[in-house]
C-alpha cells in the first residue's frame, strides 16, 4: 500500500493571508491523521510565508504518525531540524521568488551543503530524503553522495503536461526514475502537483512507496471538509494499487 503524507502548508497559508490565528495547521494535522493519512508534511521556508517555527514545534509534539520536514540545506534549517527531530527531513531547493518548489535539487552543486546537513540530522536518527527531478543522472548522483535513504521524485512535469502524449511520456520518465532509484537501494516517494484526477498512474508505479500531496487536498477540503478530502485521496490511491 502506498503511504499518503498530507502537506498542510496551505492551511497555514490561509491563516497568514489575514494574519489570524486560524485555521491552525496543528489542528489540521490531527484531522488528517484521524482520516487515515500515514504522515504529515510541512515546509519551513526561510521567509516563513506559511508554516512558522511555532507550528513545527507543536507539530513535533502532537503528530502521532510520521512528521516530514521539508527544508533547504542551510545552517539555520539544519539547526532547527537537529533540535526538532522530525522523523524525516526532505531537502528541497528554495528561492524566495517562487510560488512553490519549482524543481529538484542539483545534487552536484549542492553536494557540500547536503553533506553538512546530512551529517547533522542523521546523527540524531533522522531519515534523510532528497527531492529530485525524475532524472536517472540525478538519482545516480544522489546514490554516489551516499547520505540519503529516500528520494522524492518531482512529479510537476507529469502534472503540468499540456496533452496526453506528453503526459504519457512524463509518466514513463517517472516509472524509469522510480525503478532506477529502487535498484540503487532508495526508498521512493513522489509529489508535487498531484491531484484527484492524476494521482492514479503515479500511485500505481510499483516502486513508489509514498506520496506527498497538499494543495489539492486542502483545496478539496474547502468544499467537503478536511477528513473527507483525505479519505477521498486515500481511496484514489488504493484503487490505483489494487
LOVOKE-246216 format. One line per 10 residues: their letters; for each residue x, y, z of N, C-alpha, C. Coordinates in nm, 2 decimals, always signed. Last residue first. Example, Ala and Ser with C-alpha at 12.3 -4.5 7.8 and 13.67 -1.06 7.14 Angstrom:
# LOVOKE-246216
sa = +1.28,-0.22,+0.71,+1.37,-0.11,+0.71,+1.29,+0.00,+0.79  +1.32,-0.57,+0.78,+1.23,-0.45,+0.78,+1.32,-0.33,+0.78
# end
This chain:
# LOVOKE-246216
xxxxxxxxxx = -0.48,-0.14,-0.65,-0.55,-0.27,-0.65,-0.51,-0.36,-0.76  -0.37,+0.10,-0.67,-0.27,+0.00,-0.63,-0.34,-0.14,-0.64  -0.58,+0.27,-0.74,-0.47,+0.26,-0.83,-0.38,+0.14,-0.80  -0.73,+0.24,-0.51,-0.79,+0.19,-0.63,-0.68,+0.17,-0.73  -0.57,+0.38,-0.32,-0.59,+0.23,-0.31,-0.65,+0.17,-0.44  -0.58,+0.64,-0.42,-0.45,+0.57,-0.42,-0.47,+0.42,-0.41  -0.85,+0.70,-0.39,-0.79,+0.70,-0.52,-0.66,+0.62,-0.53  -0.87,+0.67,-0.10,-0.94,+0.58,-0.19,-0.89,+0.58,-0.33  -0.71,+0.89,-0.03,-0.67,+0.75,+0.01,-0.74,+0.65,-0.08  -0.87,+1.10,-0.12,-0.74,+1.07,-0.18,-0.69,+0.94,-0.15
xxxxxxxxxx = -1.09,+1.07,+0.05,-1.11,+1.06,-0.10,-0.98,+1.03,-0.17  -0.97,+1.12,+0.30,-1.03,+0.99,+0.27,-1.05,+0.97,+0.12  -0.92,+1.39,+0.27,-0.81,+1.30,+0.28,-0.86,+1.16,+0.25  -1.18,+1.50,+0.25,-1.08,+1.52,+0.14,-0.97,+1.42,+0.15  -1.28,+1.43,+0.50,-1.34,+1.37,+0.37,-1.25,+1.38,+0.26  -1.12,+1.59,+0.66,-1.12,+1.45,+0.67,-1.18,+1.38,+0.55  -1.19,+1.86,+0.57,-1.05,+1.80,+0.56,-1.05,+1.65,+0.57  -1.47,+1.93,+0.35,-1.41,+1.91,+0.48,-1.28,+1.83,+0.47  -1.55,+2.00,+0.10,-1.61,+1.88,+0.16,-1.56,+1.85,+0.30  -1.44,+2.25,+0.02,-1.57,+2.21,-0.02,-1.63,+2.10,+0.06
xxxxxxxxxx = -1.19,+2.27,+0.14,-1.28,+2.39,+0.14,-1.42,+2.35,+0.11  -1.08,+2.03,+0.06,-1.13,+2.04,+0.20,-1.22,+2.16,+0.21  -0.97,+2.08,-0.18,-1.09,+2.00,-0.18,-1.16,+2.01,-0.04  -0.74,+2.23,-0.10,-0.84,+2.29,-0.18,-0.98,+2.21,-0.18  -0.61,+2.03,+0.04,-0.66,+2.15,+0.12,-0.76,+2.22,+0.03  -0.55,+1.85,-0.17,-0.63,+1.81,-0.06,-0.69,+1.93,+0.02  -0.40,+2.01,-0.34,-0.52,+1.95,-0.39,-0.61,+1.91,-0.28  -0.17,+2.07,-0.18,-0.26,+2.18,-0.23,-0.40,+2.12,-0.27  -0.05,+1.80,-0.10,-0.10,+1.91,-0.02,-0.21,+2.00,-0.07  +0.12,+1.50,-0.09,+0.01,+1.57,-0.16,-0.04,+1.68,-0.06
xxxxxxxxxx = +0.34,+1.26,-0.14,+0.33,+1.38,-0.06,+0.23,+1.47,-0.14  +0.34,+0.91,-0.12,+0.30,+1.03,-0.20,+0.29,+1.14,-0.10  +0.54,+0.61,-0.13,+0.49,+0.72,-0.06,+0.45,+0.84,-0.15  +0.66,+0.42,-0.29,+0.60,+0.38,-0.16,+0.52,+0.49,-0.09  +0.70,+0.32,-0.61,+0.66,+0.44,-0.53,+0.59,+0.39,-0.40  +0.74,+0.09,-0.76,+0.85,+0.13,-0.67,+0.81,+0.25,-0.58  +0.50,+0.06,-0.92,+0.53,-0.03,-0.81,+0.64,+0.02,-0.71  +0.27,+0.31,-0.98,+0.41,+0.27,-1.01,+0.46,+0.19,-0.89  +0.02,+0.40,-0.90,+0.03,+0.26,-0.95,+0.18,+0.22,-0.98  +0.05,+0.66,-0.84,+0.03,+0.57,-0.73,+0.05,+0.42,-0.77
xxxxxxxxxx = +0.05,+0.75,-1.10,+0.17,+0.76,-1.02,+0.16,+0.67,-0.90  -0.21,+0.70,-1.19,-0.10,+0.64,-1.26,+0.03,+0.65,-1.18  -0.37,+0.86,-0.98,-0.37,+0.72,-1.00,-0.25,+0.65,-1.07  -0.35,+1.14,-0.98,-0.27,+1.06,-0.89,-0.26,+0.92,-0.92  -0.51,+1.30,-1.14,-0.39,+1.25,-1.20,-0.31,+1.16,-1.11  -0.74,+1.38,-1.00,-0.76,+1.34,-1.14,-0.63,+1.27,-1.19  -0.66,+1.47,-0.75,-0.75,+1.36,-0.76,-0.76,+1.30,-0.90  -0.31,+1.56,-0.80,-0.45,+1.58,-0.75,-0.54,+1.46,-0.78  +0.02,+1.68,-0.77,-0.07,+1.57,-0.78,-0.21,+1.60,-0.73  +0.21,+1.87,-0.73,+0.11,+1.90,-0.83,+0.01,+1.78,-0.85
xxxxxxxxxx = +0.43,+1.67,-0.59,+0.43,+1.80,-0.65,+0.32,+1.81,-0.76  +0.59,+1.35,-0.54,+0.50,+1.45,-0.51,+0.52,+1.58,-0.59  +0.71,+1.04,-0.41,+0.68,+1.12,-0.52,+0.58,+1.23,-0.48  +0.97,+0.81,-0.30,+0.85,+0.89,-0.27,+0.82,+0.97,-0.40  +1.14,+0.51,-0.24,+1.09,+0.61,-0.34,+0.96,+0.67,-0.30  +1.45,+0.42,-0.09,+1.30,+0.42,-0.08,+1.26,+0.53,-0.18  +1.72,+0.30,-0.28,+1.65,+0.41,-0.22,+1.50,+0.36,-0.20  +1.88,+0.12,-0.42,+1.86,+0.10,-0.28,+1.78,+0.21,-0.21  +1.89,+0.12,-0.69,+2.01,+0.17,-0.62,+1.99,+0.17,-0.47  +1.64,+0.03,-0.76,+1.76,-0.06,-0.79,+1.88,-0.01,-0.71
xxxxxxxxxx = +1.49,+0.26,-0.70,+1.47,+0.13,-0.62,+1.59,+0.04,-0.64  +1.59,+0.43,-0.90,+1.61,+0.46,-0.75,+1.59,+0.34,-0.67  +1.50,+0.30,-1.12,+1.64,+0.32,-1.10,+1.67,+0.34,-0.96  +1.22,+0.32,-1.09,+1.28,+0.18,-1.09,+1.43,+0.19,-1.07  +1.18,+0.59,-1.09,+1.15,+0.52,-0.97,+1.22,+0.38,-0.97  +1.26,+0.64,-1.36,+1.34,+0.70,-1.25,+1.31,+0.63,-1.12  +1.06,+0.50,-1.50,+1.21,+0.47,-1.52,+1.29,+0.52,-1.40  +0.84,+0.64,-1.41,+0.85,+0.50,-1.39,+0.99,+0.46,-1.40  +0.89,+0.90,-1.51,+0.87,+0.88,-1.37,+0.89,+0.73,-1.33  +0.89,+0.85,-1.79,+1.01,+0.90,-1.72,+1.00,+0.88,-1.57
xxxxxxxxxx = +0.62,+0.78,-1.81,+0.72,+0.68,-1.84,+0.86,+0.72,-1.78  +0.51,+1.03,-1.76,+0.48,+0.91,-1.67,+0.58,+0.80,-1.69  +0.59,+1.17,-1.98,+0.64,+1.21,-1.85,+0.62,+1.10,-1.74  +0.45,+1.04,-2.18,+0.59,+1.04,-2.18,+0.65,+1.07,-2.05  +0.19,+1.09,-2.10,+0.23,+0.95,-2.11,+0.39,+0.95,-2.10  +0.19,+1.37,-2.14,+0.17,+1.31,-2.01,+0.21,+1.17,-2.00  +0.23,+1.39,-2.41,+0.33,+1.44,-2.32,+0.32,+1.38,-2.18  -0.02,+1.28,-2.49,+0.11,+1.22,-2.53,+0.22,+1.26,-2.44  -0.20,+1.46,-2.38,-0.20,+1.32,-2.33,-0.07,+1.26,-2.37  -0.07,+1.79,-2.30,-0.15,+1.70,-2.38,-0.12,+1.55,-2.33
xxxxxxxxxx = +0.09,+1.93,-2.12,-0.01,+2.00,-2.19,-0.11,+1.91,-2.27  +0.17,+1.85,-1.78,+0.18,+1.82,-1.93,+0.06,+1.87,-2.00  +0.18,+1.88,-1.51,+0.16,+2.00,-1.59,+0.16,+1.98,-1.74  +0.24,+1.64,-1.41,+0.11,+1.70,-1.37,+0.08,+1.82,-1.46  +0.50,+1.59,-1.51,+0.38,+1.50,-1.54,+0.25,+1.57,-1.52  +0.64,+1.79,-1.39,+0.63,+1.78,-1.54,+0.52,+1.69,-1.58  +0.60,+1.73,-1.11,+0.55,+1.85,-1.17,+0.54,+1.84,-1.32  +0.70,+1.54,-0.94,+0.60,+1.50,-1.04,+0.54,+1.62,-1.12  +1.01,+1.46,-0.82,+0.93,+1.57,-0.86,+0.83,+1.54,-0.97  +1.06,+1.20,-0.59,+1.06,+1.24,-0.73,+0.96,+1.35,-0.76
xxxxxxxxxx = +1.26,+1.16,-0.32,+1.12,+1.20,-0.36,+1.13,+1.26,-0.50  +1.45,+0.90,-0.19,+1.44,+1.01,-0.29,+1.30,+1.04,-0.32  +1.62,+0.79,+0.11,+1.49,+0.81,+0.03,+1.52,+0.92,-0.08  +1.85,+0.80,+0.24,+1.79,+0.67,+0.22,+1.66,+0.67,+0.14  +2.15,+0.98,+0.18,+2.00,+0.97,+0.19,+1.96,+0.83,+0.17  +2.42,+0.97,+0.12,+2.38,+1.03,+0.25,+2.23,+1.01,+0.28  +2.56,+0.92,-0.12,+2.56,+0.82,-0.02,+2.51,+0.87,+0.12  +2.66,+1.02,-0.36,+2.67,+1.10,-0.24,+2.66,+1.02,-0.12  +2.57,+0.82,-0.53,+2.71,+0.84,-0.52,+2.74,+0.92,-0.39  +2.29,+0.87,-0.52,+2.35,+0.74,-0.47,+2.50,+0.75,-0.45
xxxxxxxxxx = +2.28,+1.12,-0.65,+2.24,+1.10,-0.51,+2.29,+0.98,-0.44  +2.37,+1.04,-0.90,+2.45,+1.14,-0.82,+2.41,+1.13,-0.68  +2.15,+0.88,-0.97,+2.28,+0.82,-0.96,+2.38,+0.91,-0.88  +1.96,+1.08,-0.99,+1.94,+0.97,-0.89,+2.08,+0.90,-0.87  +2.05,+1.24,-1.20,+2.04,+1.30,-1.06,+2.03,+1.19,-0.96  +2.04,+1.05,-1.40,+2.17,+1.10,-1.36,+2.16,+1.17,-1.23  +1.76,+1.01,-1.43,+1.85,+0.90,-1.38,+1.98,+0.95,-1.34  +1.52,+1.21,-1.30,+1.63,+1.20,-1.39,+1.73,+1.10,-1.34  +1.29,+1.36,-1.18,+1.29,+1.22,-1.22,+1.39,+1.19,-1.33  +1.45,+1.58,-0.95,+1.38,+1.56,-1.07,+1.39,+1.41,-1.11
xxxxxxxxxx = +1.42,+1.53,-0.59,+1.49,+1.52,-0.72,+1.40,+1.52,-0.84  +1.48,+1.57,-0.26,+1.38,+1.60,-0.36,+1.44,+1.62,-0.50  +1.59,+1.33,-0.04,+1.63,+1.43,-0.13,+1.52,+1.44,-0.24  +1.57,+1.25,+0.31,+1.52,+1.24,+0.17,+1.57,+1.35,+0.09  +1.68,+1.09,+0.60,+1.70,+1.20,+0.50,+1.65,+1.16,+0.37  +1.57,+1.03,+0.93,+1.59,+0.99,+0.79,+1.60,+1.10,+0.70  +1.75,+1.09,+1.23,+1.65,+1.14,+1.14,+1.68,+1.09,+1.00  +1.94,+1.03,+1.42,+1.85,+0.93,+1.38,+1.74,+0.97,+1.29  +2.12,+1.23,+1.47,+2.00,+1.23,+1.56,+1.90,+1.12,+1.52  +2.29,+1.21,+1.26,+2.34,+1.18,+1.39,+2.23,+1.18,+1.50
xxxxxxxxxx = +2.14,+1.31,+1.05,+2.15,+1.16,+1.06,+2.21,+1.12,+1.20  +2.17,+1.58,+1.08,+2.04,+1.52,+1.10,+2.05,+1.37,+1.12  +2.45,+1.63,+1.02,+2.38,+1.68,+1.14,+2.25,+1.60,+1.18  +2.50,+1.50,+0.78,+2.58,+1.46,+0.89,+2.50,+1.50,+1.02  +2.32,+1.65,+0.61,+2.30,+1.51,+0.63,+2.37,+1.46,+0.76  +2.43,+1.91,+0.61,+2.30,+1.88,+0.67,+2.28,+1.74,+0.71  +2.67,+1.85,+0.48,+2.67,+1.91,+0.61,+2.54,+1.88,+0.69  +2.58,+1.74,+0.24,+2.66,+1.65,+0.33,+2.66,+1.71,+0.47  +2.45,+1.96,+0.13,+2.37,+1.84,+0.16,+2.45,+1.75,+0.26  +2.66,+2.13,+0.09,+2.56,+2.17,+0.18,+2.47,+2.05,+0.22
xxxxxxxxxx = +2.81,+1.98,-0.10,+2.87,+2.02,+0.02,+2.76,+2.05,+0.13  +2.62,+1.96,-0.32,+2.67,+1.84,-0.25,+2.73,+1.88,-0.11  +2.49,+2.13,-0.50,+2.46,+2.14,-0.36,+2.52,+2.03,-0.27  +2.59,+2.06,-0.75,+2.61,+2.19,-0.70,+2.59,+2.20,-0.55  +2.49,+1.79,-0.76,+2.63,+1.82,-0.78,+2.67,+1.96,-0.72  +2.21,+1.80,-0.72,+2.30,+1.73,-0.62,+2.44,+1.77,-0.64  +1.99,+2.02,-0.74,+2.10,+1.99,-0.82,+2.21,+1.93,-0.73  +1.66,+1.91,-0.65,+1.79,+1.95,-0.61,+1.89,+1.93,-0.73  +1.38,+1.99,-0.88,+1.46,+1.91,-0.78,+1.59,+1.97,-0.75  +1.16,+2.27,-0.88,+1.23,+2.16,-0.94,+1.31,+2.09,-0.83
xxxxxxxxxx = +1.01,+2.46,-0.75,+1.00,+2.46,-0.89,+1.07,+2.34,-0.96  +0.79,+2.50,-0.48,+0.92,+2.45,-0.52,+0.91,+2.41,-0.67  +0.60,+2.80,-0.54,+0.61,+2.67,-0.48,+0.74,+2.61,-0.54  +0.66,+3.06,-0.62,+0.53,+3.03,-0.55,+0.54,+2.90,-0.48  +0.99,+3.21,-0.58,+0.90,+3.10,-0.63,+0.77,+3.09,-0.55  +1.16,+3.39,-0.46,+1.06,+3.44,-0.56,+0.96,+3.33,-0.61  +1.33,+3.25,-0.29,+1.23,+3.34,-0.23,+1.12,+3.38,-0.33  +1.39,+2.91,-0.35,+1.41,+3.05,-0.40,+1.30,+3.14,-0.34  +1.53,+2.60,-0.28,+1.44,+2.71,-0.24,+1.48,+2.84,-0.29  +1.53,+2.24,-0.30,+1.58,+2.37,-0.34,+1.48,+2.48,-0.30
xxxxxxxxxx = +1.50,+2.03,-0.01,+1.45,+2.08,-0.13,+1.52,+2.21,-0.17  +1.52,+1.74,+0.19,+1.59,+1.86,+0.14,+1.54,+1.90,+0.00  +1.33,+1.63,+0.44,+1.34,+1.62,+0.29,+1.41,+1.75,+0.25  +1.37,+1.44,+0.72,+1.40,+1.57,+0.67,+1.41,+1.55,+0.52  +1.15,+1.25,+0.94,+1.22,+1.26,+0.80,+1.25,+1.41,+0.78  +1.07,+1.30,+1.20,+1.11,+1.16,+1.15,+1.19,+1.16,+1.02  +1.24,+1.58,+1.36,+1.13,+1.52,+1.28,+1.17,+1.38,+1.24  +1.39,+1.73,+1.56,+1.40,+1.59,+1.54,+1.27,+1.53,+1.47  +1.45,+1.99,+1.65,+1.31,+1.95,+1.64,+1.30,+1.80,+1.64  +1.73,+2.02,+1.64,+1.66,+2.05,+1.77,+1.52,+1.98,+1.77
xxxxxxxxxx = +1.78,+1.96,+1.38,+1.85,+1.89,+1.48,+1.78,+1.90,+1.62  +1.62,+2.15,+1.25,+1.59,+2.01,+1.24,+1.66,+1.93,+1.35  +1.76,+2.39,+1.32,+1.62,+2.37,+1.36,+1.58,+2.22,+1.36  +2.00,+2.35,+1.20,+2.00,+2.36,+1.35,+1.85,+2.34,+1.40  +1.92,+2.35,+0.94,+1.98,+2.23,+0.99,+1.98,+2.23,+1.14  +1.83,+2.61,+0.90,+1.74,+2.50,+0.90,+1.79,+2.37,+0.96  +2.08,+2.75,+0.92,+1.96,+2.78,+1.01,+1.87,+2.66,+1.02  +2.23,+2.64,+0.72,+2.28,+2.62,+0.86,+2.16,+2.65,+0.95  +2.04,+2.47,+0.47,+2.11,+2.58,+0.52,+2.14,+2.56,+0.67  +1.89,+2.32,+0.26,+2.01,+2.27,+0.33,+2.09,+2.39,+0.38
xxxxxxxxxx = +1.54,+2.37,+0.32,+1.66,+2.39,+0.24,+1.78,+2.35,+0.33  +1.28,+2.13,+0.38,+1.36,+2.25,+0.42,+1.48,+2.26,+0.32  +1.01,+1.94,+0.53,+1.08,+1.99,+0.40,+1.16,+2.12,+0.44  +0.97,+1.70,+0.75,+1.00,+1.84,+0.75,+1.08,+1.87,+0.62  +0.73,+1.48,+0.84,+0.83,+1.50,+0.74,+0.85,+1.65,+0.72  +0.63,+1.27,+1.09,+0.64,+1.41,+1.06,+0.76,+1.43,+0.96  +0.40,+1.01,+1.11,+0.53,+1.05,+1.06,+0.53,+1.20,+1.03  +0.19,+1.00,+1.37,+0.23,+0.91,+1.26,+0.38,+0.95,+1.22  +0.13,+1.19,+1.56,+0.14,+1.05,+1.60,+0.19,+0.96,+1.49  +0.21,+1.52,+1.64,+0.19,+1.42,+1.53,+0.22,+1.28,+1.58
xxxxxxxxxx = +0.27,+1.67,+1.87,+0.13,+1.62,+1.86,+0.12,+1.51,+1.74  +0.53,+1.77,+1.87,+0.47,+1.72,+2.00,+0.34,+1.65,+1.98  +0.57,+1.86,+1.62,+0.65,+1.76,+1.67,+0.59,+1.69,+1.79  +0.38,+2.07,+1.62,+0.36,+1.95,+1.54,+0.44,+1.84,+1.58  +0.50,+2.26,+1.78,+0.38,+2.20,+1.82,+0.35,+2.07,+1.75  +0.72,+2.33,+1.61,+0.74,+2.28,+1.75,+0.62,+2.21,+1.80  +0.60,+2.41,+1.38,+0.68,+2.29,+1.37,+0.70,+2.24,+1.51  +0.46,+2.65,+1.47,+0.39,+2.53,+1.41,+0.47,+2.41,+1.42  +0.67,+2.82,+1.54,+0.57,+2.77,+1.64,+0.50,+2.65,+1.59  +0.78,+2.88,+1.30,+0.86,+2.80,+1.40,+0.76,+2.74,+1.50
xxxxxxxxxx = +0.54,+2.83,+1.03,+0.63,+2.91,+1.11,+0.69,+2.82,+1.22  +0.41,+2.80,+0.70,+0.45,+2.73,+0.83,+0.55,+2.82,+0.90  +0.43,+3.06,+0.52,+0.31,+2.99,+0.57,+0.34,+2.92,+0.71  +0.67,+3.20,+0.50,+0.54,+3.25,+0.43,+0.42,+3.18,+0.47  +0.93,+3.21,+0.60,+0.82,+3.18,+0.69,+0.68,+3.22,+0.63  +1.15,+3.24,+0.45,+1.07,+3.36,+0.47,+0.95,+3.34,+0.56  +1.25,+2.98,+0.45,+1.33,+3.08,+0.51,+1.25,+3.21,+0.54  +0.99,+2.74,+0.54,+1.07,+2.82,+0.44,+1.15,+2.93,+0.52  +0.91,+2.43,+0.61,+0.95,+2.55,+0.68,+1.05,+2.63,+0.59  +0.67,+2.24,+0.50,+0.79,+2.30,+0.45,+0.81,+2.43,+0.53
xxxxxxxxxx = +0.54,+1.93,+0.62,+0.54,+2.07,+0.62,+0.67,+2.12,+0.57  +0.33,+1.64,+0.63,+0.45,+1.71,+0.57,+0.43,+1.86,+0.59  +0.24,+1.36,+0.81,+0.22,+1.50,+0.79,+0.34,+1.56,+0.74  +0.11,+1.02,+0.73,+0.21,+1.12,+0.78,+0.17,+1.26,+0.75  -0.09,+0.87,+0.65,+0.02,+0.80,+0.72,+0.13,+0.90,+0.77  -0.44,+0.94,+0.71,-0.31,+0.97,+0.65,-0.20,+0.90,+0.73  -0.68,+0.89,+0.83,-0.61,+0.78,+0.78,-0.48,+0.81,+0.71  -0.82,+1.09,+0.97,-0.88,+1.04,+0.84,-0.80,+0.93,+0.78  -0.65,+1.14,+1.18,-0.78,+1.07,+1.21,-0.84,+1.02,+1.08  -0.46,+1.29,+1.03,-0.42,+1.16,+1.09,-0.55,+1.08,+1.12
xxxxxxxxxx = -0.60,+1.51,+0.97,-0.56,+1.43,+0.86,-0.52,+1.29,+0.91  -0.65,+1.61,+1.23,-0.76,+1.57,+1.15,-0.72,+1.48,+1.03  -0.39,+1.68,+1.32,-0.47,+1.58,+1.39,-0.59,+1.53,+1.31  -0.33,+1.88,+1.13,-0.25,+1.76,+1.14,-0.33,+1.65,+1.21  -0.52,+2.08,+1.19,-0.53,+2.01,+1.07,-0.45,+1.88,+1.07  -0.41,+2.18,+1.43,-0.54,+2.11,+1.43,-0.56,+2.03,+1.31  -0.18,+2.29,+1.31,-0.17,+2.18,+1.42,-0.30,+2.10,+1.43  -0.27,+2.49,+1.15,-0.22,+2.37,+1.09,-0.20,+2.26,+1.19  -0.57,+2.66,+1.21,-0.45,+2.62,+1.27,-0.39,+2.49,+1.21  -0.70,+2.93,+1.01,-0.71,+2.79,+1.06,-0.57,+2.74,+1.11
xxxxxxxxxx = -0.61,+3.14,+1.29,-0.68,+3.03,+1.24,-0.68,+3.04,+1.08  -0.52,+3.38,+1.38,-0.47,+3.26,+1.45,-0.53,+3.13,+1.39  -0.44,+3.60,+1.10,-0.53,+3.55,+1.21,-0.45,+3.43,+1.28  -0.36,+3.72,+0.87,-0.29,+3.74,+0.99,-0.36,+3.70,+1.11  -0.46,+3.65,+0.63,-0.53,+3.75,+0.71,-0.47,+3.78,+0.84  -0.27,+3.48,+0.53,-0.33,+3.58,+0.44,-0.40,+3.69,+0.52  -0.21,+3.29,+0.73,-0.12,+3.40,+0.71,-0.18,+3.52,+0.62  -0.42,+3.11,+0.70,-0.41,+3.18,+0.82,-0.32,+3.31,+0.80  -0.37,+3.00,+0.45,-0.50,+3.07,+0.47,-0.49,+3.16,+0.60  -0.12,+2.89,+0.50,-0.13,+3.00,+0.40,-0.26,+3.07,+0.42
xxxxxxxxxx = -0.18,+2.67,+0.67,-0.11,+2.79,+0.72,-0.12,+2.91,+0.63  -0.29,+2.52,+0.47,-0.38,+2.55,+0.58,-0.31,+2.68,+0.65  -0.07,+2.48,+0.31,-0.17,+2.57,+0.27,-0.28,+2.60,+0.37  +0.08,+2.28,+0.45,+0.13,+2.42,+0.43,+0.02,+2.52,+0.40  +0.04,+2.01,+0.48,-0.06,+2.11,+0.54,-0.02,+2.25,+0.53  +0.05,+1.73,+0.30,+0.12,+1.85,+0.32,+0.02,+1.96,+0.36  +0.02,+1.40,+0.40,-0.05,+1.52,+0.36,+0.03,+1.64,+0.40  +0.13,+1.10,+0.27,+0.16,+1.21,+0.36,+0.10,+1.34,+0.31  +0.03,+0.78,+0.22,-0.01,+0.92,+0.19,+0.04,+1.01,+0.30  +0.19,+0.48,+0.09,+0.15,+0.57,+0.20,+0.12,+0.71,+0.15
xx = +0.06,+0.21,-0.09,+0.14,+0.34,-0.10,+0.09,+0.43,+0.02  +0.08,-0.12,+0.00,+0.00,+0.00,+0.00,+0.09,+0.12,+0.00
# end
